[in-house]
Amino acid sequence: MMYKIINEHNGPQNICVLRISSEIMKLDGVLISDRNASSGYARFGTYPGFLNELDWERVFATSWVDPDNKQMIIKRSIKCAEVLVPGVIPPNYITGIYISSEEANNLTNGFSRNVSVNKDLFFQ
């Protein structure tokens, strides 16, 4: 999704990325997918065992570009591995936010947790 809205991070509809504690994975009902959960090839599991099933190199890759279109689709899907939390994320699991630039700092008014600039998350 972040790539789809690449041009909006400094626009009038500034966005941020919530930082969620990894402890969220221990809650009942939470699932982990090994790629974009909407993929027909996605597999699902639970913490902690399923973490061993993730292709961490591809999840944290800085690019999914590949001359082979099929491989590029696979890489892009794996890059989008997800933690799926049913219902609502309790506020105490929110540890901070990432913003695209110091100019986007207006998003943080009244926010008391860690705020950091991470341009990579916003494809900058």
TAKAWO-V789716 format. One record per pair of residues at least 6 apart in sequence whose ideal C-beta (glycine too) atoms are under 6 Angstrom apart, sorted by sequence separation. I is the first residue (numbers start at 0). J is the second residue. If there is no record, write none. Layout:
i->I j->J
i->I j->J
This chain:
i->8 j->14
i->65 j->71
i->34 j->41
i->107 j->114
i->63 j->71
i->98 j->106
i->32 j->41
i->33 j->42
i->65 j->74
i->32 j->43
i->63 j->74
i->63 j->75
i->30 j->43
i->31 j->44
i->63 j->78
i->57 j->74
i->95 j->112
i->31 j->49
i->95 j->113
i->96 j->114
i->97 j->115
i->98 j->116
i->33 j->52
i->33 j->53
i->57 j->77
i->97 j->117
i->25 j->46
i->24 j->46
i->58 j->80
i->99 j->121
i->54 j->77
i->97 j->120
i->53 j->80
i->38 j->76
i->35 j->76
i->34 j->76
i->34 j->77
i->35 j->79
i->36 j->81
i->34 j->80
i->33 j->80
i->32 j->80
i->32 j->81
i->31 j->82
i->30 j->83
i->29 j->84
i->28 j->85
i->24 j->82
i->23 j->92
i->20 j->92
i->19 j->92
i->20 j->94
i->17 j->93
i->18 j->94
i->18 j->95
i->17 j->96
i->15 j->96
i->16 j->97
i->15 j->98
i->13 j->103
i->8 j->99
i->15 j->106
i->13 j->106
i->16 j->120
i->8 j->121
i->5 j->122
